[in-house]
């Protein structure tokens, strides 16, 4: 069992003094930024690297399939090795993925890069939940988890702005090389933090596979509903982060750099959302209700982008992508805080890994769905369909009273 909390809570006079939250929060936020940089880089560089939607779908589907399996192990690995040792392994996997991606746009290179990035993106969320759930008070978790999830937006915004410029001025592979170097620097940082924080989560963890995940979700209807809702929520996020540049260049006729700027606006919306929704959930709206309402918001933005994107001027399009990011990339922090609230005592990491299987399933199905729809219609229709699924997920969560 992952040791996010002690088996028995000591009396206040006997409670151990915990190390500060801020360095652990900064380190885990940086880890997610690295993973986001590596995960979204092929999609941003696709027009320059000659990666078509099918090749991009291969990379993302492989990455998320591996990530889904690795997510189940993330909480237990944090219990066996420590959260920041897991972070070091994730950073090394990001570097390996970028080196594979530098080989080109062929099937072998994209497949290898997808496997490596899956080994990075799977364990990092359960591992971070294990240590941050141990350090943060329950009342502070919506804000703490929201801040941590801004790493995704920081990495994605940096990639959206910097990678097209590097590709135009130097070479597309230069972006991959920079991300690999940052990942190796991250390993040095995580190893410095490891002796202080890893003893808080390290314990003798037992195996936690699909059977254990299913039993945990089967016994808790509220967690099960979250695991189902995260499927279309994650797919919606992917349509923005992973496919927007390709959609904007091929379907909307935008220049590559302009498409990157529009995507950066969406990432900025996600950054504002992850922080803003954390404040809202901490002060005004119950977290579970806010998670449900965001499903309707991302559905509206996705449908608008698909139905009217081609007719929107650039300024209006950036507003739509900002609103899309505000919802489709802004839900993660409060969602994970809600998982932590509902998780059985001492099993935050395991519960996060189990619920996020649904998220990875959405990330796997999302590219398949978009590519299939594009083959018979266009990507615009795909945005509308995914938005409809997100609205249905939001509706399913509104009745949850726990």
CORURNOR-V502155 format. One record per helix or strand of 3 or more residues. SS is the DSSP state (H for helix, E for strand). FROM is the first residue (numbers start at 1). TO is the last residue. Records with the same first field share a line. If there is no record, write none. Layout:
SS=FROM-TO + FROM-TO
//
This chain:
H=12-14 + 21-49 + 53-81 + 83-101 + 107-135 + 138-169 + 172-201 + 210-218 + 221-241 + 244-250 + 256-283 + 287-311 + 314-328 + 332-342 + 348-376 + 379-398
//
